[in-house]
Amino acid sequence: MNVIGLLPRLCFIRFPVGQAYLWHDPDGLTLIDAGLPGSAPLIADAIRQSGCQPADLRRLVLTHFHADHIGAAVAIADWGNCRPPPTTCPPVPASKPPPTSVNAGTKHDSVATAGSMML
């Protein structure tokens, strides 16, 4: 696993299979994608290498639902103040644009997906 600083607040985490990004905000960290199942220890190491602690994690963004992007999501969601992603999501009819946020403004809006739907 490699941690590569792309910008002062953005790190690229390269796994043996797949990748994730770590964004640093004043109020905590945002992890974009969660690697394969079993990647949680690698992600924790990457967070420490970036100068933070796993407990600093506040948001978890899943770009899509392939195993190499969501695998460790549930395992890492409790490190900080994140919620695990839902196990199912409602379908979005093709004739309607996707919602901008299903849970905006609730305590569950810290877990989101980019792309076709935000959770």
C-alpha positions, 0 to 999 in steps of 0.5 A: 500500500502506498500513500501519495500526497496529491494536494496539501489536503488530498492523499491517494491510497494505492492498494494491491488491488484498487485505490481510495482517496483521503481528504483532510478538512478542519472538522475531520477526514473524508475517505473516498472508497473503502477498498476490498474486504479486509482493507481496514488495517491498510486504510488505518495505516494510510490515515496514520501515515497522513498524520491523522488517526482513524478516529478522525474519520467523519465521512465515507463516500462510496463512488459505486458498489463494486467490492473493491470500493465498498469492501471495508466500509462497514469495518471502518465506519465506526472509527470516527463519527461515520455511519455504515452504508445502507445494505440496500437502496431504492431504485431510481427511475431512468426518467427522473434525475437522481436525488442530490441527497436522500438523507441531507440534513439528517444524522445519516448524511455522512455516508454518500455515493457519488455518481448515480445516487447519493445515500 
